[in-house]
Amino acid sequence: MEEIKFTPIGKIRSPFKKPEGTPIQPPASEGVEGEVELLSTYTEGLKDIEGFSHLILIYYCHLSDEHSLTVKPFMEDEYHGVFAIRAPSRPNSIGLSIVRLTEVEGNMLYIKDVDIVDQTPLLDIKPYVAAFDKREETKSGWLEGNLDKLSDQRDDGRFVENEDKKQE
């Protein structure tokens, strides 16, 4: 297959300056405020977005370490396949978060429930539409017995590239 390249359309701002300590999913970051700064080239694409309560942000996990096909996730001590977890270290380090939209001002989107590291490159925005996106009958695989851990779970830095890991 040929290589695919993406160019960021903006950046996400949040109070989380590094992965360590960042909530690992939006429900664990309820009320945390952030901003999406879209490049001015794309401002016109925000027309009518204020009518949506939630947005799906697709972004590049720019601080992620190299991926492995089996990984020990945050909420369990067992290893699972990378496609059965939501860790940022993946073959293509793409992240997805559903956030609440609170205000639109020019090329700025003000959001809540942010679980994203500050200055993360934004690849795309899609409106969350419950009629399209919500599923009634779902299964959560190995996570079923761990969902109660979410509110207390924070990133511990295990998926971040750093000098110590390079020397190991």
Residue, then its C-alpha position, 0 to 999 in steps of 0.5 A: m500500500e502507498e503511504i498516506k499523509f495528513t496535514p493538521i487542520g489546527k491544534i487542541r489546547s488543554p490544561f494537560k501539558k504532558p500525557e502523564g496525569t491526563p484522563i484516559q477517556p472523556p467521561a473521566s474528564e467531565g467539565v475539563e475545558g479546552e479549545v480547538e484552534l482551527l487554522s484560519t484557512y478552515t474557518e468557513g468549514l465551521k458554518d452551522i457547527e454551533g447547532f451540535s452539542h458534541l463533536i468527534l475530534i480526530y487527532y494525531c497522538h504526537l507524543s506516542d511511543e512506537h507501537s507494539l501489537t500486544v499492549k498492557p492497557f491502563m485499566e488492566d495488568e493483562y496484555h491485549g491486542v492493540f486493536a482491542i484497546r484504545a492506547p495512543s501507541r498504535p500502527n497509526s497513532i490516531g486518537l478520537s474523542i467525543v467532546r462537548l461544544t460550548e461556544v464557537e468564536g471565529n476559528m475557535l471552538y470552546i469545548k469541555d470533557v477534554d482528555i487530550v494533551d495540550q498542543t495536539p495536532l487536529l486532523d478532523i472534526k465531525p459532529y456527533v449525532a446520536a441517531f447515527d453514532k449511538r448504539e443500543e446493544t453493545k459489548s465492551g469486551w475485556l473492559e466490562g469488568n474494568l469500567d468502574k476504574l475509569s473515573d480514577q484512571r490517569d495516563d501514567g506515561r507508559f505510551v510516551e516516547n522518552e529518552d529513558k525508554k530509548q536507552e532500555 
